[in-house]
Amino acid sequence: MNAPLPREHRRAPRWRRRLALLGRRARAIAVLELLTLVAMVTMLWVADAALRHGQPQRPLSPPVVALLLIGNLVPAMGLLVLLSVFPQISLWLPNLLYGTSAVQ
């Protein structure tokens, strides 16, 4: 009696299809992981420079502290997400470092 209504067949937008194709390529994800790692190391270097070259008798202002916290947190969380969802680097890194394979 209550048959489901037929769904309209709609094509996904072109940008969404291209993003899905890009996500299927292992090289693109590995490059994204590498760029996230570079962003994290760069932000850690900036935070270290800001803390070392500051005036020790005067604390950092709250906006600077918030910027350093967010600047370090976002790349670190991005790297964790990428390494857990797309483990390309996790699979080839032991082979690169130790000459062994993570996949048996």
The 8 nearest C-alpha neighbors of each residue, nearest first, counted from 0:
[[1, 2, 3, 4, 5, 6, 7, 8],
 [0, 2, 3, 4, 5, 6, 7, 8],
 [3, 1, 0, 4, 5, 6, 7, 8],
 [4, 2, 5, 1, 6, 0, 7, 8],
 [3, 5, 6, 2, 1, 7, 0, 8],
 [6, 4, 3, 7, 2, 8, 1, 9],
 [7, 5, 8, 4, 3, 9, 2, 10],
 [6, 8, 9, 5, 4, 10, 11, 3],
 [7, 9, 6, 10, 5, 11, 4, 12],
 [10, 8, 7, 11, 6, 12, 13, 5],
 [11, 9, 12, 8, 13, 16, 7, 15],
 [10, 12, 15, 9, 13, 16, 14, 8],
 [13, 11, 15, 14, 10, 16, 17, 9],
 [12, 14, 16, 15, 17, 11, 10, 18],
 [15, 13, 17, 16, 12, 18, 11, 19],
 [16, 14, 18, 12, 13, 17, 19, 11],
 [15, 17, 19, 13, 18, 14, 20, 12],
 [18, 16, 20, 14, 19, 15, 21, 13],
 [17, 19, 21, 15, 20, 16, 14, 22],
 [20, 18, 22, 16, 17, 21, 15, 23],
 [21, 19, 17, 23, 22, 18, 16, 24],
 [20, 22, 18, 23, 19, 24, 17, 27],
 [21, 23, 19, 20, 24, 18, 28, 27],
 [24, 22, 20, 21, 25, 19, 27, 28],
 [23, 25, 22, 21, 26, 27, 28, 20],
 [24, 26, 28, 27, 29, 23, 87, 22],
 [25, 27, 29, 28, 24, 30, 31, 87],
 [28, 26, 30, 29, 25, 24, 31, 21],
 [27, 29, 31, 25, 30, 26, 32, 22],
 [28, 30, 32, 26, 31, 27, 25, 33],
 [31, 29, 33, 27, 28, 32, 34, 26],
 [30, 32, 28, 34, 29, 33, 35, 27],
 [33, 31, 29, 35, 30, 34, 28, 36],
 [32, 34, 30, 36, 31, 35, 29, 37],
 [35, 33, 37, 31, 36, 32, 30, 38],
 [36, 34, 38, 32, 33, 37, 74, 78],
 [35, 37, 33, 39, 34, 38, 32, 40],
 [36, 38, 34, 40, 35, 39, 41, 33],
 [39, 37, 35, 41, 36, 40, 42, 34],
 [38, 40, 74, 36, 42, 41, 37, 43],
 [39, 41, 43, 37, 42, 38, 44, 36],
 [42, 40, 44, 38, 39, 43, 37, 45],
 [41, 43, 45, 39, 44, 40, 71, 38],
 [42, 44, 40, 46, 41, 45, 47, 39],
 [43, 45, 47, 41, 42, 46, 48, 40],
 [46, 44, 42, 48, 47, 43, 49, 41],
 [47, 45, 49, 43, 48, 44, 67, 42],
 [46, 48, 44, 50, 45, 49, 51, 43],
 [47, 49, 45, 51, 46, 50, 52, 44],
 [50, 48, 46, 47, 52, 51, 53, 45],
 [49, 51, 47, 53, 48, 52, 46, 59],
 [52, 50, 48, 53, 49, 47, 54, 46],
 [53, 51, 49, 50, 48, 54, 47, 55],
 [54, 52, 50, 51, 49, 55, 59, 57],
 [53, 55, 57, 56, 52, 58, 51, 59],
 [54, 56, 57, 53, 58, 52, 51, 50],
 [57, 55, 54, 58, 53, 59, 52, 50],
 [58, 56, 54, 55, 59, 53, 60, 50],
 [59, 57, 60, 56, 55, 54, 53, 61],
 [60, 58, 63, 64, 61, 57, 53, 62],
 [59, 61, 63, 62, 64, 58, 65, 57],
 [60, 62, 64, 63, 65, 59, 66, 58],
 [63, 61, 65, 64, 60, 66, 59, 67],
 [64, 62, 66, 65, 60, 61, 67, 59],
 [63, 65, 61, 67, 66, 62, 68, 60],
 [66, 64, 62, 68, 63, 67, 61, 69],
 [67, 65, 63, 69, 64, 68, 70, 62],
 [66, 68, 70, 64, 65, 69, 46, 71],
 [67, 69, 65, 71, 66, 70, 72, 64],
 [70, 68, 72, 66, 71, 67, 73, 65],
 [69, 71, 67, 68, 72, 66, 73, 42],
 [72, 70, 68, 69, 73, 42, 74, 67],
 [71, 73, 69, 75, 70, 74, 68, 76],
 [72, 74, 76, 75, 71, 70, 69, 77],
 [75, 73, 77, 39, 76, 72, 35, 78],
 [76, 74, 78, 72, 77, 73, 39, 79],
 [75, 77, 79, 73, 78, 74, 72, 80],
 [78, 76, 74, 80, 75, 79, 73, 81],
 [77, 79, 81, 75, 76, 80, 35, 82],
 [80, 78, 76, 82, 77, 81, 83, 75],
 [79, 81, 77, 83, 78, 82, 84, 76],
 [82, 80, 78, 84, 83, 85, 79, 77],
 [83, 81, 86, 79, 85, 80, 84, 78],
 [82, 84, 80, 81, 85, 86, 79, 78],
 [85, 83, 81, 82, 80, 86, 79, 87],
 [84, 86, 82, 81, 87, 83, 28, 29],
 [87, 85, 82, 89, 88, 83, 84, 90],
 [88, 86, 90, 89, 85, 29, 91, 25],
 [87, 89, 90, 91, 86, 92, 29, 82],
 [90, 88, 86, 87, 92, 91, 82, 93],
 [89, 91, 87, 88, 101, 92, 86, 93],
 [90, 92, 94, 88, 93, 89, 95, 87],
 [91, 93, 95, 94, 89, 88, 90, 96],
 [94, 92, 96, 95, 97, 91, 99, 100],
 [95, 93, 98, 99, 100, 91, 92, 97],
 [94, 96, 92, 93, 98, 97, 91, 99],
 [97, 95, 93, 94, 98, 92, 99, 91],
 [98, 96, 99, 94, 93, 95, 92, 100],
 [97, 99, 94, 95, 96, 93, 100, 92],
 [100, 98, 94, 97, 93, 101, 95, 96],
 [99, 101, 94, 102, 93, 103, 98, 91],
 [102, 100, 90, 93, 103, 99, 94, 91],
 [101, 103, 100, 90, 99, 91, 94, 93],
 [102, 101, 100, 99, 90, 94, 93, 91]]
